[in-house]
Amino acid sequence: MTAGKSRAELTQIADAALRSQPGCETASVPAVRALPNVREGRNWEIPNVVLGDSLISDVDRAVMSVHRRLGRKFYLKDD
């Protein structure tokens, strides 16, 4: 079962999950955004990531993993 989260809550969760990945300690997720015309399931995405001192290859891998994992647990509630 998935839980609904606000944009702020989901951004904070995604940011913490990304920073916990190897090599991504300095990366950050400034915001998540809703996918247009998607009402159920994985209805959000991570459009941008600030790299900090992290390598793009580490961040790229981590973003895909974090989005897949969190998308199974959370959906974006209407603001």
PyRosetta script that sets phi, psi and omega in degrees:
from pyrosetta import init, pose_from_sequence

init()
pose = pose_from_sequence("MTAGKSRAELTQIADAALRSQPGCETASVPAVRALPNVREGRNWEIPNVVLGDSLISDVDRAVMSVHRRLGRKFYLKDD")
pose.set_psi(1, 139.8)
pose.set_omega(1, 179.6)
pose.set_phi(2, -101.5)
pose.set_psi(2, 154.2)
pose.set_omega(2, -179.7)
pose.set_phi(3, -113.1)
pose.set_psi(3, 140.0)
pose.set_omega(3, 176.9)
pose.set_phi(4, -80.6)
pose.set_psi(4, 138.2)
pose.set_omega(4, 178.7)
pose.set_phi(5, -132.6)
pose.set_psi(5, 150.9)
pose.set_omega(5, 174.4)
pose.set_phi(6, -73.5)
pose.set_psi(6, 166.5)
pose.set_omega(6, 179.2)
pose.set_phi(7, -59.5)
pose.set_psi(7, -42.5)
pose.set_omega(7, 179.9)
pose.set_phi(8, -64.6)
pose.set_psi(8, -44.7)
pose.set_omega(8, 179.5)
pose.set_phi(9, -62.9)
pose.set_psi(9, -45.9)
pose.set_omega(9, -177.5)
pose.set_phi(10, -67.3)
pose.set_psi(10, -35.7)
pose.set_omega(10, 176.3)
pose.set_phi(11, -63.6)
pose.set_psi(11, -43.6)
pose.set_omega(11, 179.3)
pose.set_phi(12, -64.0)
pose.set_psi(12, -42.1)
pose.set_omega(12, 178.6)
pose.set_phi(13, -64.3)
pose.set_psi(13, -45.4)
pose.set_omega(13, -179.7)
pose.set_phi(14, -64.5)
pose.set_psi(14, -40.5)
pose.set_omega(14, 178.9)
pose.set_phi(15, -62.0)
pose.set_psi(15, -47.1)
pose.set_omega(15, 179.6)
pose.set_phi(16, -64.3)
pose.set_psi(16, -40.4)
pose.set_omega(16, 179.8)
pose.set_phi(17, -65.9)
pose.set_psi(17, -40.2)
pose.set_omega(17, 178.7)
pose.set_phi(18, -64.8)
pose.set_psi(18, -46.2)
pose.set_omega(18, -178.5)
pose.set_phi(19, -65.1)
pose.set_psi(19, -21.4)
pose.set_omega(19, 179.2)
pose.set_phi(20, -81.8)
pose.set_psi(20, -8.7)
pose.set_omega(20, 179.8)
pose.set_phi(21, -79.1)
pose.set_psi(21, 147.0)
pose.set_omega(21, -180.0)
pose.set_phi(22, -57.6)
pose.set_psi(22, 130.9)
pose.set_omega(22, 177.6)
pose.set_phi(23, 80.9)
pose.set_psi(23, 2.4)
pose.set_omega(23, -175.2)
pose.set_phi(24, -116.7)
pose.set_psi(24, 21.4)
pose.set_omega(24, -175.4)
pose.set_phi(25, -61.7)
pose.set_psi(25, -29.4)
pose.set_omega(25, -178.1)
pose.set_phi(26, -100.7)
pose.set_psi(26, -2.6)
pose.set_omega(26, 178.3)
pose.set_phi(27, -78.4)
pose.set_psi(27, 158.3)
pose.set_omega(27, 177.2)
pose.set_phi(28, -149.1)
pose.set_psi(28, 152.2)
pose.set_omega(28, 177.0)
pose.set_phi(29, -103.3)
pose.set_psi(29, 108.8)
pose.set_omega(29, -179.4)
pose.set_phi(30, -72.3)
pose.set_psi(30, -28.7)
pose.set_omega(30, -179.1)
pose.set_phi(31, -170.1)
pose.set_psi(31, 155.4)
pose.set_omega(31, 167.6)
pose.set_phi(32, -107.6)
pose.set_psi(32, 161.2)
pose.set_omega(32, 179.0)
pose.set_phi(33, -137.6)
pose.set_psi(33, 151.6)
pose.set_omega(33, 179.4)
pose.set_phi(34, -73.1)
pose.set_psi(34, 143.4)
pose.set_omega(34, 172.9)
pose.set_phi(35, -83.3)
pose.set_psi(35, 134.7)
pose.set_omega(35, -179.3)
pose.set_phi(36, -67.0)
pose.set_psi(36, 141.0)
pose.set_omega(36, 174.6)
pose.set_phi(37, 63.1)
pose.set_psi(37, 20.8)
pose.set_omega(37, 175.5)
pose.set_phi(38, -117.1)
pose.set_psi(38, 116.2)
pose.set_omega(38, -175.5)
pose.set_phi(39, -103.2)
pose.set_psi(39, -25.1)
pose.set_omega(39, -174.5)
pose.set_phi(40, -124.6)
pose.set_psi(40, 157.4)
pose.set_omega(40, 175.5)
pose.set_phi(41, 70.6)
pose.set_psi(41, -140.9)
pose.set_omega(41, -176.7)
pose.set_phi(42, -74.8)
pose.set_psi(42, 84.6)
pose.set_omega(42, -173.7)
pose.set_phi(43, -102.2)
pose.set_psi(43, 22.2)
pose.set_omega(43, -177.6)
pose.set_phi(44, -143.0)
pose.set_psi(44, 164.9)
pose.set_omega(44, 178.0)
pose.set_phi(45, -144.7)
pose.set_psi(45, 166.2)
pose.set_omega(45, 174.8)
pose.set_phi(46, -106.0)
pose.set_psi(46, 96.6)
pose.set_omega(46, -172.6)
pose.set_phi(47, -76.8)
pose.set_psi(47, -30.7)
pose.set_omega(47, -176.9)
pose.set_phi(48, -141.4)
pose.set_psi(48, 148.7)
pose.set_omega(48, 175.8)
pose.set_phi(49, -135.9)
pose.set_psi(49, 135.1)
pose.set_omega(49, 173.7)
pose.set_phi(50, -87.7)
pose.set_psi(50, 121.7)
pose.set_omega(50, -172.4)
pose.set_phi(51, -72.9)
pose.set_psi(51, -34.8)
pose.set_omega(51, -172.5)
pose.set_phi(52, 63.0)
pose.set_psi(52, -132.2)
pose.set_omega(52, 178.0)
pose.set_phi(53, -95.0)
pose.set_psi(53, 5.4)
pose.set_omega(53, -177.5)
pose.set_phi(54, -77.6)
pose.set_psi(54, 150.1)
pose.set_omega(54, 177.1)
pose.set_phi(55, -77.5)
pose.set_psi(55, 142.4)
pose.set_omega(55, -178.2)
pose.set_phi(56, -61.3)
pose.set_psi(56, -33.9)
pose.set_omega(56, 179.9)
pose.set_phi(57, -65.8)
pose.set_psi(57, -39.4)
pose.set_omega(57, 177.2)
pose.set_phi(58, -66.1)
pose.set_psi(58, -44.1)
pose.set_omega(58, -177.9)
pose.set_phi(59, -67.7)
pose.set_psi(59, -41.7)
pose.set_omega(59, -180.0)
pose.set_phi(60, -58.6)
pose.set_psi(60, -48.0)
pose.set_omega(60, 178.5)
pose.set_phi(61, -62.8)
pose.set_psi(61, -43.4)
pose.set_omega(61, -177.1)
pose.set_phi(62, -67.1)
pose.set_psi(62, -40.3)
pose.set_omega(62, 180.0)
pose.set_phi(63, -61.5)
pose.set_psi(63, -44.3)
pose.set_omega(63, 178.8)
pose.set_phi(64, -62.1)
pose.set_psi(64, -43.4)
pose.set_omega(64, -179.8)
pose.set_phi(65, -65.7)
pose.set_psi(65, -46.2)
pose.set_omega(65, -179.3)
pose.set_phi(66, -63.3)
pose.set_psi(66, -44.9)
pose.set_omega(66, -178.8)
pose.set_phi(67, -63.8)
pose.set_psi(67, -42.8)
pose.set_omega(67, 179.2)
pose.set_phi(68, -62.5)
pose.set_psi(68, -46.6)
pose.set_omega(68, -177.5)
pose.set_phi(69, -68.1)
pose.set_psi(69, -47.3)
pose.set_omega(69, -178.4)
pose.set_phi(70, -72.1)
pose.set_psi(70, -29.1)
pose.set_omega(70, 178.4)
pose.set_phi(71, -65.1)
pose.set_psi(71, -23.5)
pose.set_omega(71, 175.7)
pose.set_phi(72, -78.1)
pose.set_psi(72, -20.4)
pose.set_omega(72, -175.5)
pose.set_phi(73, -104.3)
pose.set_psi(73, -32.5)
pose.set_omega(73, -169.9)
pose.set_phi(74, -132.4)
pose.set_psi(74, 146.7)
pose.set_omega(74, 169.2)
pose.set_phi(75, -125.6)
pose.set_psi(75, 158.8)
pose.set_omega(75, -177.2)
pose.set_phi(76, -87.5)
pose.set_psi(76, 120.1)
pose.set_omega(76, 176.6)
pose.set_phi(77, -75.2)
pose.set_psi(77, 154.0)
pose.set_omega(77, 174.2)
pose.set_phi(78, -63.6)
pose.set_psi(78, 134.2)
pose.set_omega(78, 178.8)
pose.set_phi(79, -81.4)
pose.dump_pdb("model.pdb")
